């Protein structure tokens, strides 16, 4: 059977680093308060005139370099983002142009923090069906532009960044020993819109709006939903938690990461944690964490990875990937 295998990773973070102490000078908070409740110590902020497509293009180029490919080898680009440069056209087509491509297919997926998992699942379906051969899947966000910088409960949580992977269709045996995406599961439940949302949009207020969140309720749903979808995904792949070498989670809050690991009886030292340095970069957080662990050598050939994320909507999902 055909498997979609990750053959390259890349990421990009804006140059400006905003530390907790700097935030504490403008809103009623402190480094100690933020670290204790979230694990976050700093975040990166895009410069004026630096757009989501710029971040995504930089991450894509690094992923292509990692794979030893050029844009000419790509025939599919999927970008997960909640912060496109424009309402339309798609950020993916902007990145396609910046990469110098005039061929292939490019489109966006909007599932907020789960966006990369949704995009990965769609790319897997298109590659394994034979419709496409090689794909760029990108998570890119300039979430700082959706924040109310006077709301200390939300402005401390998010940052900007991008991560990307190159996927290639390869022949596998159809067993869990194959390299590539082995299984994925996605969910959504629109009843919880008011717990995590942006209070604007082109079809309602005609404005971008600002992010609003009820953190306690989101936390409760996140731990349960993520643990359940991870278990479901492993079962679909014919695997168990003990088979997992690394969990690559959405980097929203250290407490959520710890709670989810406990529910699966996994030690935290098998979870890739980057939230302290990047904060929550929404759709970019999973590929950013993945690229970090690939480049520092923690992830090795043959490792079973379990990717997971949950975002506004609610949307949530997971994927089991053999490296």
C-alpha positions as CSV (number, residue, x, y, z in Angstrom):
1,X,0.0,0.0,0.0
2,X,1.0,3.7,-0.4
3,X,2.1,5.6,2.7
4,X,2.7,9.3,3.0
5,X,6.2,9.6,4.6
6,X,7.7,12.7,6.2
7,X,11.0,13.2,4.5
8,X,11.9,16.7,5.6
9,X,11.0,19.3,8.3
10,X,11.6,23.0,8.7
11,X,10.6,25.9,10.9
12,X,10.9,29.6,11.3
13,X,10.6,32.0,14.2
14,X,10.5,35.8,13.9
15,X,13.6,37.6,15.3
16,X,11.9,39.5,18.0
17,X,11.6,37.7,21.3
18,X,9.1,39.0,23.9
19,X,10.0,37.7,27.4
20,X,7.5,37.5,30.3
21,X,9.3,40.4,32.1
22,X,8.6,42.7,29.2
23,X,5.0,41.8,29.2
24,X,4.8,42.4,32.9
25,X,5.7,46.0,32.3
26,X,2.6,46.6,30.3
27,X,-0.1,44.4,31.8
28,X,-0.9,43.2,35.4
29,X,1.1,40.0,35.4
30,X,4.6,38.6,36.3
31,X,7.1,36.1,35.0
32,X,6.3,33.9,38.0
33,X,2.6,34.0,37.4
34,X,2.9,33.1,33.7
35,X,5.5,30.3,34.2
36,X,3.5,28.7,37.1
37,X,0.2,28.6,35.2
38,X,1.4,27.9,31.6
39,X,5.1,27.0,31.6
40,X,5.7,29.8,29.0
41,X,8.8,32.0,29.4
42,X,8.9,33.8,26.1
43,X,7.4,34.1,22.6
44,X,8.4,35.4,19.2
45,X,6.6,38.3,17.6
46,X,6.5,39.0,13.8
47,X,7.9,42.3,12.8
48,X,5.9,45.1,11.1
49,X,5.5,44.1,7.5
50,X,6.3,40.4,8.2
51,X,3.3,38.3,7.2
52,X,2.1,34.8,7.8
53,X,3.2,33.9,4.3
54,X,6.7,35.1,5.0
55,X,7.0,32.8,8.0
56,X,5.5,29.9,6.1
57,X,7.7,30.4,3.1
58,X,10.8,30.4,5.3
59,X,9.8,27.2,7.1
60,X,8.9,25.6,3.7
61,X,12.3,26.4,2.3
62,X,14.0,24.8,5.3
63,X,11.8,21.7,5.0
64,X,12.7,21.4,1.3
65,X,16.4,21.8,2.1
66,X,16.0,19.1,4.7
67,X,14.4,16.8,2.2
68,X,16.9,17.6,-0.5
69,X,14.2,18.8,-2.8
70,X,13.3,22.0,-4.7
71,X,9.9,23.7,-5.2
72,X,9.8,22.0,-8.6
73,X,9.4,18.7,-6.9
74,X,6.2,19.7,-5.0
75,X,2.8,19.3,-6.5
76,X,0.6,20.0,-3.4
77,X,0.8,22.8,-0.8
78,X,-1.6,22.8,2.2
79,X,-1.3,25.7,4.7
80,X,-3.0,25.5,8.1
81,X,-3.6,29.0,9.4
82,X,-6.1,31.2,11.3
83,X,-4.1,34.4,10.4
84,X,-3.8,34.5,6.5
85,X,-2.3,37.6,5.0
86,X,-5.7,38.4,3.4
87,X,-9.2,37.2,3.6
88,X,-8.5,35.8,0.2
89,X,-6.8,34.5,-1.8
90,X,-5.4,31.6,0.2
91,X,-2.2,32.0,2.1
92,X,-1.0,28.8,0.4
93,X,-1.2,30.4,-3.1
94,X,0.9,33.3,-1.8
95,X,3.5,30.9,-0.5
96,X,3.3,29.0,-3.8
97,X,4.2,32.2,-5.6
98,X,7.0,33.2,-3.1
99,X,8.5,29.7,-3.7
100,X,8.5,30.4,-7.5
101,X,5.9,27.8,-8.3
102,X,3.4,28.0,-11.1
103,X,2.3,24.4,-11.0
104,X,0.5,22.2,-8.5
105,X,-2.3,22.8,-6.1
106,X,-2.3,25.1,-3.1
107,X,-5.1,25.8,-0.6
108,X,-5.6,26.7,3.1
109,X,-7.3,24.8,6.0
110,X,-8.9,26.6,8.9
111,X,-9.0,24.5,12.1
112,X,-7.1,26.9,14.3
113,X,-4.7,25.0,16.6
114,X,-5.7,21.7,15.2
115,X,-5.0,22.9,11.7
116,X,-1.8,21.2,11.1
117,X,-3.3,17.8,12.0
118,X,-6.2,18.5,9.7
119,X,-3.8,19.5,6.9
120,X,-1.6,16.4,7.4
121,X,-4.7,14.2,7.2
122,X,-5.9,15.8,4.0
123,X,-2.4,15.5,2.5
124,X,-2.2,11.8,3.5
125,X,-5.5,11.1,1.7
126,X,-4.4,12.9,-1.5
127,X,-1.0,11.2,-1.6
128,X,-2.2,7.7,-0.8
129,X,-4.9,8.0,-3.4
130,X,-2.4,8.7,-6.1
131,X,-3.7,12.2,-6.8
132,X,-0.4,13.8,-5.8
133,X,3.2,12.6,-5.2
134,X,5.0,15.1,-3.0
135,X,3.4,17.7,-0.6
136,X,4.4,20.6,1.5
137,X,2.2,20.9,4.7
138,X,2.7,24.1,6.6
139,X,1.4,25.5,9.8
140,X,2.0,29.3,10.0
141,X,0.6,32.0,12.3
142,X,0.9,35.6,13.2
143,X,-1.4,35.2,16.2
144,X,0.0,38.3,17.9
145,X,-2.2,40.3,15.6
146,X,-5.4,38.7,17.0
147,X,-4.5,39.5,20.6
148,X,-6.0,42.0,23.0
149,X,-2.7,43.2,24.6
150,X,-4.7,44.5,27.6
151,X,-6.1,41.1,28.4
152,X,-3.5,39.4,30.7
153,X,-5.4,36.1,30.5
154,X,-4.8,35.7,26.8
155,X,-2.0,38.0,25.6
156,X,0.6,36.0,27.6
157,X,-0.3,32.7,25.9
158,X,0.4,33.1,22.2
159,X,3.3,33.8,19.8
160,X,4.1,33.8,16.1
161,X,5.9,31.1,14.0
162,X,5.8,28.5,11.3
163,X,6.6,24.9,10.8
164,X,6.5,22.7,7.7
165,X,7.0,19.1,6.6
166,X,7.6,17.6,3.2
167,X,5.5,14.4,2.5
168,X,6.2,11.9,-0.2
169,X,4.1,9.0,-1.4
170,X,6.1,5.7,-0.9
171,X,5.2,2.1,-1.1
172,X,4.8,0.3,2.2
173,X,3.8,-3.2,3.4
174,X,0.6,-2.1,5.1
175,X,1.8,-2.9,8.6
176,X,2.5,-0.7,11.6
177,X,6.2,-1.2,10.8
178,X,5.9,1.0,7.7
179,X,7.5,4.5,7.7
180,X,5.0,7.4,7.3
181,X,1.5,8.2,8.5
182,X,0.0,5.0,9.9
183,X,-3.3,6.4,11.2
184,X,-5.1,9.7,12.0
185,X,-8.4,10.7,13.6
186,X,-10.1,14.0,13.6
187,X,-13.1,15.5,15.5
188,X,-15.0,18.7,16.0
189,X,-17.9,20.0,18.1
190,X,-19.3,23.4,17.4
191,X,-21.2,23.6,20.6
192,X,-18.2,25.1,22.3
193,X,-17.7,28.1,20.0
194,X,-18.0,30.6,22.9
195,X,-15.1,29.1,24.9
196,X,-12.4,30.0,22.4
197,X,-13.1,32.3,19.5
198,X,-12.3,35.6,17.8
199,X,-15.0,38.3,18.2
200,X,-14.9,39.5,14.6
201,X,-14.8,38.4,10.9
202,X,-15.4,39.7,7.4
203,X,-18.9,38.2,7.3
204,X,-20.1,39.6,10.7
205,X,-18.3,42.7,12.0
206,X,-16.2,43.4,9.0
207,X,-13.2,43.5,11.3
208,X,-10.5,41.0,12.2
209,X,-11.6,41.0,15.9
210,X,-9.7,39.9,19.0
211,X,-9.2,36.5,20.6
212,X,-11.4,35.6,23.5
213,X,-11.1,32.5,25.7
214,X,-12.5,30.9,28.8
215,X,-9.3,29.1,29.9
216,X,-10.6,26.9,32.7
217,X,-13.2,25.3,30.5
218,X,-10.9,24.9,27.5
219,X,-8.3,23.2,29.8
220,X,-10.9,20.7,31.0
221,X,-12.0,19.7,27.5
222,X,-8.5,19.6,26.1
223,X,-7.1,17.0,28.5
224,X,-10.1,14.7,28.0
225,X,-10.4,15.1,24.2
226,X,-6.7,14.8,23.5
227,X,-6.2,11.7,25.6
228,X,-9.2,10.1,23.9
229,X,-8.2,10.9,20.3
230,X,-4.6,9.7,21.0
231,X,-5.9,6.4,22.3
232,X,-8.3,6.1,19.3
233,X,-5.5,6.8,16.8
234,X,-3.2,4.3,18.3
235,X,-5.9,1.7,18.2
236,X,-6.6,2.4,14.6
237,X,-2.9,1.8,13.9
238,X,-2.9,-1.4,15.9
239,X,-0.5,0.1,18.5
240,X,-0.4,1.0,22.2
241,X,0.9,3.8,24.3
242,X,4.0,1.7,25.2
243,X,5.0,1.7,21.5
244,X,5.2,5.5,21.4
245,X,8.7,6.9,21.4
246,X,7.7,10.6,21.4
247,X,4.5,12.5,21.7
248,X,4.5,15.7,19.7
249,X,1.7,17.8,21.2
250,X,0.2,21.2,20.5
251,X,2.1,23.5,22.6
252,X,-0.7,25.4,24.4
253,X,0.0,25.1,28.1
254,X,2.5,22.9,30.1
255,X,-0.4,21.9,32.4
256,X,-2.3,20.4,29.5
257,X,0.7,18.5,28.3
258,X,1.3,17.1,31.7
259,X,-2.4,16.2,32.2
260,X,-2.6,14.5,28.8
261,X,0.5,12.4,29.5
262,X,-0.8,11.3,32.8
263,X,-4.1,10.1,31.3
264,X,-2.0,7.9,28.9
265,X,0.4,6.8,31.6
266,X,3.3,8.3,29.6
267,X,6.2,9.9,31.4
268,X,6.7,13.6,30.5
269,X,10.2,12.9,29.3
270,X,8.7,11.2,26.2
271,X,6.8,14.4,25.4
272,X,8.4,17.0,23.2
273,X,8.0,20.3,25.1
274,X,8.8,23.7,23.4
275,X,6.0,25.8,25.0
276,X,8.5,27.6,27.2
277,X,10.3,29.1,24.3
278,X,7.6,29.5,21.6
279,X,4.3,29.8,23.6
280,X,1.2,28.8,21.7
281,X,1.7,29.3,18.0
282,X,-1.6,27.7,17.1
283,X,-1.3,25.7,13.8
284,X,2.4,26.1,13.8
285,X,3.1,24.6,17.2
286,X,3.1,20.9,16.3
287,X,5.5,21.2,13.2
288,X,7.7,23.6,15.2
289,X,8.0,21.1,18.0
290,X,8.6,18.3,15.5
291,X,11.4,20.2,13.7
292,X,13.0,21.1,17.0
293,X,13.2,17.4,18.0
294,X,14.3,16.2,14.6
295,X,17.2,18.8,14.5
296,X,18.4,18.2,18.0
297,X,18.6,14.4,17.3
298,X,15.9,13.2,19.7
299,X,13.8,11.7,17.0
300,X,15.5,8.7,15.2
301,X,14.6,6.5,12.3
302,X,12.0,4.0,13.3
303,X,10.6,6.0,16.2
304,X,6.8,6.0,16.5
305,X,5.5,9.6,16.9
306,X,2.1,10.5,18.2
307,X,1.1,14.0,17.1
308,X,-1.9,15.7,18.7
309,X,-3.7,19.1,18.9
310,X,-6.9,20.8,19.9
311,X,-8.2,24.2,19.0
312,X,-11.2,26.5,18.7
313,X,-14.3,25.1,17.3
314,X,-13.7,22.8,19.1
315,X,-11.5,20.9,16.7
316,X,-9.1,18.2,17.7
317,X,-7.1,15.3,16.2
318,X,-4.1,13.0,16.3
319,X,-1.8,11.2,14.0
320,X,0.5,8.2,14.5
321,X,3.6,8.5,12.4
322,X,6.6,6.1,12.0
323,X,9.8,8.1,11.4
